[in-house]
């Protein structure tokens, strides 16, 4: 599935109609959730049928396209099924019990209720909400009219801080012809450097949130000083939301470009499978970890690797920083110690460089068939990553 995004250009009346459609979606979603809470044995099909019942009971719900109402029910069932799966898998912590929405910002159409104009620069919504014809503003090289209408499976309108956007979900595959380089690399993500690879190269951590933090604090103060429910407070909230949106986009753009560069220049990439959700419990590092957005970066590495047909292997993070990449000796060190000095062989390396070498060694051992524990995490290709470098090093460490 390929997602094409455009910004929508319309009038205030059309934007108000979009907001009304979004409120109807939220209403249908919450009603479906209430039905599931009140009655036992509710299935996905029951929620789909309930959409027609709501349209008969509430006249304003009829204005929204029938498939858009069904898409809202699908969202409800997705939240319910995710809760069931988390319970079955005995996921630690909260299971994600579905909650009622109060700030929904999108409406999704399936294959009816909209039509792309012949010029490929406008879209017309034909349901009873009165959205009408809107202009598509986006990359001139990206033309949605190049795809057949049957390929567009979803059309979603999203309300963001700086305007309204439309996403086209196109059924197509994006493949890139990868030029083999023969290079394999292990990466160790961090806070001092964005990541350090097994060759000793580092990428500087941009720290987008930290750089914008003073401006965000000032905008937060501006909001708090305004009278509640006043028009000035609404304006201040919009300025604050746009500032946060800018940081989010900077972070996303940097992660995508860095991941693309990494994947296009290597044939195999290894990374450690960190439990980021547990790491952010450290109140001293939580803000910096969120700012680095390791999860977003790894997600884009996997996505680009799939397009390039490049292997991406996840390995267990245990002892990657403590083991010596040269001899396998265990050198314990606190997080503040940034240099690895082996007491056994005398090798001196940057802490993150040593960890990246260990990560790559684990991944290569996995590809060679040295699978040692059944509880190891799986990599992006479905392979099981080894948790130790080799049997020789295991016995040495045990002794």
ROMIPA-539842 format. One record per residue (C-alpha): residue number from 1; residue in three letters; x, y, z. Coordinates in nm, 3 decimals, always signed. Example, Ala and Ser with C-alpha at 12.3 -4.5 7.8 and 13.67 -1.06 7.14 Angstrom:
ROMIPA-539842
pos|code|u|v|w
1|ALA|+1.230|-0.450|+0.780 $
2|SER|+1.367|-0.106|+0.714 $
This chain:
ROMIPA-539842
pos|code|u|v|w
1|UNK|+0.000|+0.000|+0.000 $
2|UNK|+0.137|+0.341|-0.103 $
3|UNK|+0.011|+0.653|+0.077 $
4|UNK|-0.008|+0.978|-0.122 $
5|UNK|-0.067|+1.294|+0.080 $
6|UNK|-0.203|+1.630|-0.035 $
7|UNK|-0.305|+1.943|+0.149 $
8|UNK|-0.664|+2.052|+0.090 $
9|UNK|-0.747|+2.405|-0.019 $
10|UNK|-1.106|+2.511|+0.037 $
11|UNK|-1.333|+2.766|+0.199 $
12|UNK|-1.424|+2.808|+0.567 $
13|UNK|-1.766|+2.662|+0.492 $
14|UNK|-1.605|+2.349|+0.346 $
15|UNK|-1.369|+2.316|+0.644 $
16|UNK|-1.672|+2.340|+0.875 $
17|UNK|-1.837|+2.059|+0.673 $
18|UNK|-1.524|+1.844|+0.718 $
19|UNK|-1.535|+1.906|+1.094 $
20|UNK|-1.900|+1.799|+1.097 $
21|UNK|-1.812|+1.476|+0.914 $
22|UNK|-1.536|+1.410|+1.167 $
23|UNK|-1.782|+1.460|+1.455 $
24|UNK|-2.023|+1.211|+1.297 $
25|UNK|-1.739|+0.957|+1.268 $
26|UNK|-1.661|+1.007|+1.636 $
27|UNK|-2.030|+0.967|+1.725 $
28|UNK|-2.059|+0.639|+1.533 $
29|UNK|-1.736|+0.508|+1.683 $
30|UNK|-1.845|+0.582|+2.041 $
31|UNK|-2.191|+0.436|+1.982 $
32|UNK|-2.037|+0.113|+1.849 $
33|UNK|-1.809|+0.097|+2.150 $
34|UNK|-2.103|+0.143|+2.386 $
35|UNK|-2.286|-0.143|+2.211 $
36|UNK|-1.983|-0.370|+2.265 $
37|UNK|-1.966|-0.272|+2.633 $
38|UNK|-2.337|-0.334|+2.696 $
39|UNK|-2.387|-0.659|+2.506 $
40|UNK|-2.185|-0.980|+2.508 $
41|UNK|-2.077|-1.166|+2.196 $
42|UNK|-2.064|-0.862|+1.967 $
43|UNK|-1.873|-0.931|+1.644 $
44|UNK|-1.731|-0.710|+1.373 $
45|UNK|-2.031|-0.781|+1.151 $
46|UNK|-2.268|-0.674|+1.428 $
47|UNK|-2.096|-0.335|+1.442 $
48|UNK|-2.129|-0.300|+1.065 $
49|UNK|-2.503|-0.371|+1.086 $
50|UNK|-2.538|-0.128|+1.377 $
51|UNK|-2.419|+0.156|+1.152 $
52|UNK|-2.739|+0.127|+0.948 $
53|UNK|-2.945|+0.129|+1.268 $
54|UNK|-2.774|+0.451|+1.380 $
55|UNK|-2.845|+0.612|+1.041 $
56|UNK|-3.218|+0.544|+1.087 $
57|UNK|-3.229|+0.667|+1.446 $
58|UNK|-3.022|+0.983|+1.396 $
59|UNK|-3.086|+1.193|+1.088 $
60|UNK|-2.750|+1.373|+1.101 $
61|UNK|-2.565|+1.039|+1.076 $
62|UNK|-2.733|+0.974|+0.739 $
63|UNK|-2.543|+1.268|+0.587 $
64|UNK|-2.215|+1.079|+0.614 $
65|UNK|-2.140|+0.822|+0.344 $
66|UNK|-2.243|+0.469|+0.446 $
67|UNK|-1.896|+0.323|+0.385 $
68|UNK|-1.743|+0.603|+0.593 $
69|UNK|-1.972|+0.497|+0.879 $
70|UNK|-1.859|+0.139|+0.831 $
71|UNK|-1.495|+0.250|+0.834 $
72|UNK|-1.563|+0.413|+1.171 $
73|UNK|-1.704|+0.083|+1.298 $
74|UNK|-1.392|-0.089|+1.165 $
75|UNK|-1.178|+0.144|+1.375 $
76|UNK|-1.382|+0.047|+1.681 $
77|UNK|-1.335|-0.322|+1.613 $
78|UNK|-0.962|-0.270|+1.559 $
79|UNK|-0.932|-0.122|+1.910 $
80|UNK|-1.141|-0.408|+2.053 $
81|UNK|-0.944|-0.683|+1.879 $
82|UNK|-0.614|-0.524|+1.986 $
83|UNK|-0.737|-0.533|+2.347 $
84|UNK|-0.835|-0.901|+2.310 $
85|UNK|-0.497|-0.990|+2.158 $
86|UNK|-0.306|-0.814|+2.436 $
87|UNK|-0.507|-1.009|+2.694 $
88|UNK|-0.448|-1.342|+2.519 $
89|UNK|-0.077|-1.275|+2.485 $
90|UNK|-0.063|-1.164|+2.852 $
91|UNK|+0.108|-0.841|+2.763 $
92|UNK|+0.261|-0.682|+3.074 $
93|UNK|+0.109|-0.361|+3.201 $
94|UNK|-0.208|-0.205|+3.063 $
95|UNK|-0.390|-0.402|+2.795 $
96|UNK|-0.533|-0.103|+2.610 $
97|UNK|-0.900|-0.121|+2.702 $
98|UNK|-1.092|+0.076|+2.434 $
99|UNK|-1.193|+0.427|+2.540 $
100|UNK|-1.444|+0.676|+2.411 $
101|UNK|-1.302|+0.935|+2.173 $
102|UNK|-1.336|+1.307|+2.230 $
103|UNK|-1.070|+1.445|+1.994 $
104|UNK|-1.106|+1.252|+1.669 $
105|UNK|-0.940|+1.435|+1.379 $
106|UNK|-1.003|+1.223|+1.071 $
107|UNK|-1.274|+1.075|+0.854 $
108|UNK|-1.210|+0.782|+0.623 $
109|UNK|-1.395|+0.699|+0.301 $
110|UNK|-1.360|+0.369|+0.122 $
111|UNK|-1.433|+0.355|-0.251 $
112|UNK|-1.750|+0.562|-0.260 $
113|UNK|-1.843|+0.913|-0.151 $
114|UNK|-1.561|+1.085|-0.340 $
115|UNK|-1.447|+1.146|-0.697 $
116|UNK|-1.119|+1.276|-0.842 $
117|UNK|-1.167|+1.541|-1.111 $
118|UNK|-1.032|+1.479|-1.461 $
119|UNK|-0.757|+1.739|-1.416 $
120|UNK|-0.613|+1.536|-1.124 $
121|UNK|-0.588|+1.853|-0.911 $
122|UNK|-0.928|+1.847|-0.740 $
123|UNK|-1.134|+1.600|-0.539 $
124|UNK|-1.511|+1.615|-0.489 $
125|UNK|-1.690|+1.454|-0.194 $
126|UNK|-2.042|+1.354|-0.293 $
127|UNK|-2.208|+1.253|+0.034 $
128|UNK|-2.456|+1.465|+0.229 $
129|UNK|-2.202|+1.644|+0.449 $
130|UNK|-2.162|+1.919|+0.188 $
131|UNK|-1.781|+1.917|+0.167 $
132|UNK|-1.789|+1.958|-0.212 $
133|UNK|-1.493|+2.024|-0.441 $
134|UNK|-1.148|+2.084|-0.291 $
135|UNK|-0.816|+2.162|-0.453 $
136|UNK|-0.522|+1.924|-0.399 $
137|UNK|-0.197|+2.098|-0.306 $
138|UNK|+0.116|+1.882|-0.312 $
139|UNK|+0.428|+1.776|-0.494 $
140|UNK|+0.387|+1.859|-0.867 $
141|UNK|+0.575|+1.538|-0.957 $
142|UNK|+0.323|+1.332|-0.761 $
143|UNK|+0.002|+1.291|-0.961 $
144|UNK|-0.279|+1.092|-0.804 $
145|UNK|-0.453|+1.082|-1.144 $
146|UNK|-0.174|+0.850|-1.262 $
147|UNK|-0.338|+0.569|-1.061 $
148|UNK|-0.661|+0.403|-1.163 $
149|UNK|-0.959|+0.470|-0.939 $
150|UNK|-0.987|+0.098|-0.862 $
151|UNK|-0.638|+0.109|-0.709 $
152|UNK|-0.739|+0.374|-0.452 $
153|UNK|-0.879|+0.174|-0.161 $
154|UNK|-0.899|+0.444|+0.105 $
155|UNK|-0.936|+0.823|+0.116 $
156|UNK|-0.884|+0.980|+0.456 $
157|UNK|-0.920|+1.348|+0.551 $
158|UNK|-0.698|+1.447|+0.844 $
159|UNK|-0.724|+1.770|+1.043 $
160|UNK|-0.386|+1.896|+1.161 $
161|UNK|-0.269|+2.212|+1.334 $
162|UNK|-0.182|+2.383|+1.005 $
163|UNK|-0.478|+2.275|+0.796 $
164|UNK|-0.658|+1.981|+0.637 $
165|UNK|-0.489|+1.698|+0.448 $
166|UNK|-0.609|+1.405|+0.241 $
167|UNK|-0.440|+1.063|+0.228 $
168|UNK|-0.492|+0.830|-0.067 $
169|UNK|-0.428|+0.464|+0.011 $
170|UNK|-0.320|+0.321|-0.325 $
171|UNK|-0.287|-0.053|-0.378 $
172|UNK|+0.059|-0.063|-0.532 $
173|UNK|+0.407|-0.183|-0.445 $
174|UNK|+0.707|+0.042|-0.432 $
175|UNK|+1.028|-0.137|-0.522 $
176|UNK|+1.375|+0.012|-0.558 $
177|UNK|+1.657|-0.158|-0.748 $
178|UNK|+1.927|-0.194|-0.487 $
179|UNK|+2.288|-0.172|-0.602 $
180|UNK|+2.485|-0.431|-0.399 $
181|UNK|+2.774|-0.279|-0.205 $
182|UNK|+2.901|-0.581|-0.012 $
183|UNK|+2.890|-0.377|+0.310 $
184|UNK|+2.741|-0.510|+0.634 $
185|UNK|+2.693|-0.288|+0.936 $
186|UNK|+2.581|-0.297|+1.296 $
187|UNK|+2.435|+0.019|+1.452 $
188|UNK|+2.407|+0.122|+1.815 $
189|UNK|+2.155|+0.401|+1.873 $
190|UNK|+2.230|+0.648|+2.149 $
191|UNK|+2.178|+0.992|+2.295 $
192|UNK|+2.523|+1.143|+2.255 $
193|UNK|+2.528|+1.038|+1.888 $
194|UNK|+2.211|+0.948|+1.698 $
195|UNK|+2.377|+0.619|+1.610 $
196|UNK|+2.727|+0.476|+1.585 $
197|UNK|+2.801|+0.202|+1.333 $
198|UNK|+3.048|-0.086|+1.345 $
199|UNK|+3.290|+0.107|+1.125 $
200|UNK|+3.320|+0.383|+1.384 $
201|UNK|+3.111|+0.638|+1.191 $
202|UNK|+2.864|+0.848|+1.388 $
203|UNK|+2.558|+1.054|+1.300 $
204|UNK|+2.502|+1.364|+1.510 $
205|UNK|+2.190|+1.371|+1.724 $
206|UNK|+1.980|+1.667|+1.596 $
207|UNK|+1.788|+1.712|+1.926 $
208|UNK|+1.494|+1.885|+1.760 $
209|UNK|+1.282|+1.910|+2.074 $
210|UNK|+1.568|+2.041|+2.287 $
211|UNK|+1.635|+2.319|+2.037 $
212|UNK|+1.267|+2.418|+2.029 $
213|UNK|+1.209|+2.373|+2.402 $
214|UNK|+1.243|+2.739|+2.501 $
215|UNK|+0.998|+2.848|+2.231 $
216|UNK|+0.752|+2.577|+2.336 $
217|UNK|+0.773|+2.687|+2.700 $
218|UNK|+0.702|+3.045|+2.599 $
219|UNK|+0.400|+2.935|+2.394 $
220|UNK|+0.274|+2.722|+2.685 $
221|UNK|+0.294|+3.027|+2.911 $
222|UNK|+0.106|+3.232|+2.652 $
223|UNK|-0.177|+2.977|+2.653 $
224|UNK|-0.196|+2.964|+3.032 $
225|UNK|-0.216|+3.345|+3.057 $
226|UNK|-0.517|+3.368|+2.826 $
227|UNK|-0.871|+3.355|+2.960 $
228|UNK|-1.035|+3.018|+2.918 $
229|UNK|-1.280|+2.979|+2.627 $
230|UNK|-1.165|+3.309|+2.478 $
231|UNK|-1.072|+3.362|+2.113 $
232|UNK|-0.720|+3.469|+2.214 $
233|UNK|-0.671|+3.140|+2.395 $
234|UNK|-0.779|+2.950|+2.084 $
235|UNK|-0.524|+3.144|+1.877 $
236|UNK|-0.250|+3.072|+2.132 $
237|UNK|-0.337|+2.702|+2.131 $
238|UNK|-0.312|+2.692|+1.753 $
239|UNK|+0.033|+2.854|+1.764 $
240|UNK|+0.145|+2.598|+2.022 $
241|UNK|+0.006|+2.308|+1.816 $
242|UNK|+0.185|+2.431|+1.502 $
243|UNK|+0.513|+2.453|+1.695 $
244|UNK|+0.477|+2.092|+1.813 $
245|UNK|+0.383|+1.985|+1.460 $
246|UNK|+0.702|+2.144|+1.328 $
247|UNK|+0.914|+1.946|+1.575 $
248|UNK|+0.732|+1.627|+1.481 $
249|UNK|+0.793|+1.684|+1.111 $
250|UNK|+1.161|+1.768|+1.167 $
251|UNK|+1.205|+1.446|+1.362 $
252|UNK|+1.022|+1.239|+1.099 $
253|UNK|+1.213|+1.395|+0.809 $
254|UNK|+1.551|+1.335|+0.974 $
255|UNK|+1.464|+0.973|+1.057 $
256|UNK|+1.351|+0.901|+0.699 $
257|UNK|+1.654|+1.058|+0.531 $
258|UNK|+1.899|+0.891|+0.771 $
259|UNK|+1.732|+0.551|+0.729 $
260|UNK|+1.729|+0.583|+0.349 $
261|UNK|+2.100|+0.668|+0.340 $
262|UNK|+2.186|+0.379|+0.571 $
263|UNK|+1.987|+0.119|+0.375 $
264|UNK|+2.100|+0.227|+0.027 $
265|UNK|+2.469|+0.193|+0.122 $
266|UNK|+2.460|-0.151|+0.292 $
267|UNK|+2.351|-0.507|+0.217 $
268|UNK|+2.287|-0.611|+0.578 $
269|UNK|+2.194|-0.401|+0.881 $
270|UNK|+2.193|-0.520|+1.242 $
271|UNK|+2.046|-0.333|+1.537 $
272|UNK|+1.967|-0.415|+1.898 $
273|UNK|+1.602|-0.467|+1.987 $
274|UNK|+1.561|-0.217|+2.269 $
275|UNK|+1.258|-0.209|+2.497 $
276|UNK|+1.203|+0.165|+2.457 $
277|UNK|+0.880|+0.160|+2.657 $
278|UNK|+1.074|+0.039|+2.962 $
279|UNK|+1.369|+0.273|+2.903 $
280|UNK|+1.158|+0.589|+2.915 $
281|UNK|+1.060|+0.507|+3.273 $
282|UNK|+1.393|+0.661|+3.368 $
283|UNK|+1.281|+1.018|+3.442 $
284|UNK|+1.633|+1.153|+3.388 $
285|UNK|+1.655|+1.023|+3.028 $
286|UNK|+1.291|+1.001|+2.917 $
287|UNK|+1.282|+1.339|+2.743 $
288|UNK|+1.605|+1.274|+2.552 $
289|UNK|+1.495|+0.923|+2.450 $
290|UNK|+1.162|+1.053|+2.319 $
291|UNK|+1.345|+1.331|+2.135 $
292|UNK|+1.578|+1.082|+1.963 $
293|UNK|+1.276|+0.879|+1.838 $
294|UNK|+1.466|+0.552|+1.797 $
295|UNK|+1.145|+0.362|+1.725 $
296|UNK|+1.058|+0.587|+1.432 $
297|UNK|+1.408|+0.553|+1.290 $
298|UNK|+1.409|+0.172|+1.315 $
299|UNK|+1.062|+0.155|+1.157 $
300|UNK|+1.186|+0.351|+0.854 $
301|UNK|+1.500|+0.136|+0.834 $
302|UNK|+1.275|-0.171|+0.808 $
303|UNK|+1.047|-0.003|+0.554 $
304|UNK|+1.329|+0.106|+0.324 $
305|UNK|+1.504|-0.229|+0.366 $
306|UNK|+1.188|-0.400|+0.240 $
307|UNK|+1.190|-0.177|-0.070 $
308|UNK|+1.561|-0.240|-0.133 $
309|UNK|+1.539|-0.611|-0.042 $
310|UNK|+1.809|-0.564|+0.223 $
311|UNK|+1.832|-0.790|+0.529 $
312|UNK|+1.764|-0.625|+0.866 $
313|UNK|+1.842|-0.832|+1.175 $
314|UNK|+1.743|-0.751|+1.533 $
315|UNK|+1.959|-0.893|+1.811 $
316|UNK|+1.913|-0.906|+2.188 $
317|UNK|+2.067|-0.603|+2.363 $
318|UNK|+2.213|-0.793|+2.659 $
319|UNK|+2.588|-0.727|+2.718 $
320|UNK|+2.643|-0.547|+2.387 $
321|UNK|+2.806|-0.258|+2.573 $
322|UNK|+2.980|-0.470|+2.838 $
323|UNK|+3.148|-0.735|+2.621 $
324|UNK|+3.477|-0.670|+2.450 $
325|UNK|+3.435|-0.693|+2.073 $
326|UNK|+3.795|-0.816|+2.037 $
327|UNK|+3.828|-1.095|+2.295 $
328|UNK|+3.480|-1.139|+2.443 $
329|UNK|+3.578|-1.048|+2.799 $
330|UNK|+3.311|-0.891|+3.017 $
331|UNK|+3.406|-0.535|+3.115 $
332|UNK|+3.140|-0.386|+3.340 $
333|UNK|+3.091|-0.011|+3.313 $
334|UNK|+2.830|+0.242|+3.412 $
335|UNK|+2.637|+0.452|+3.161 $
336|UNK|+2.859|+0.752|+3.232 $
337|UNK|+3.173|+0.567|+3.115 $
338|UNK|+3.193|+0.642|+2.741 $
339|UNK|+3.519|+0.456|+2.661 $
340|UNK|+3.561|+0.079|+2.651 $
341|UNK|+3.900|-0.029|+2.793 $
342|UNK|+3.945|-0.404|+2.798 $
343|UNK|+4.153|-0.537|+3.088 $
344|UNK|+4.210|-0.862|+2.902 $
345|UNK|+4.343|-0.764|+2.559 $
346|UNK|+4.396|-0.392|+2.616 $
347|UNK|+4.177|-0.271|+2.330 $
348|UNK|+4.047|+0.085|+2.366 $
349|UNK|+3.731|+0.184|+2.178 $
350|UNK|+3.445|+0.424|+2.207 $
351|UNK|+3.167|+0.259|+2.406 $
352|UNK|+2.911|+0.283|+2.124 $
353|UNK|+3.159|+0.164|+1.861 $
354|UNK|+3.233|-0.144|+2.071 $
355|UNK|+2.859|-0.210|+2.109 $
356|UNK|+2.802|-0.174|+1.733 $
357|UNK|+3.074|-0.433|+1.665 $
358|UNK|+2.909|-0.675|+1.908 $
359|UNK|+2.569|-0.618|+1.747 $
360|UNK|+2.709|-0.698|+1.403 $
361|UNK|+2.887|-1.008|+1.534 $
362|UNK|+2.563|-1.137|+1.687 $
363|UNK|+2.377|-1.081|+1.361 $
364|UNK|+2.643|-1.259|+1.154 $
365|UNK|+2.641|-1.550|+1.398 $
366|UNK|+2.265|-1.568|+1.350 $
367|UNK|+2.293|-1.580|+0.972 $
368|UNK|+2.552|-1.858|+1.000 $
369|UNK|+2.310|-2.073|+1.195 $
370|UNK|+2.433|-2.027|+1.552 $
371|UNK|+2.092|-2.014|+1.713 $
372|UNK|+2.133|-2.073|+2.083 $
373|UNK|+1.809|-1.981|+2.264 $
374|UNK|+1.451|-2.032|+2.159 $
375|UNK|+1.346|-1.722|+2.349 $
376|UNK|+1.549|-1.485|+2.130 $
377|UNK|+1.369|-1.202|+1.950 $
378|UNK|+1.288|-1.236|+1.583 $
379|UNK|+1.435|-1.003|+1.325 $
380|UNK|+1.259|-0.823|+1.042 $
381|UNK|+1.311|-1.119|+0.809 $
382|UNK|+1.159|-1.368|+1.052 $
383|UNK|+1.494|-1.513|+1.159 $
384|UNK|+1.588|-1.578|+1.520 $
385|UNK|+1.878|-1.369|+1.640 $
386|UNK|+2.148|-1.520|+1.857 $
387|UNK|+2.185|-1.384|+2.209 $
388|UNK|+2.558|-1.459|+2.239 $
389|UNK|+2.850|-1.423|+2.003 $
390|UNK|+2.965|-1.783|+1.997 $
391|UNK|+2.994|-2.100|+2.205 $
392|UNK|+3.361|-2.018|+2.265 $
393|UNK|+3.281|-1.684|+2.423 $
394|UNK|+2.993|-1.838|+2.622 $
395|UNK|+3.218|-2.089|+2.786 $
396|UNK|+3.482|-1.823|+2.849 $
397|UNK|+3.232|-1.594|+3.016 $
398|UNK|+3.089|-1.877|+3.222 $
399|UNK|+3.434|-1.968|+3.345 $
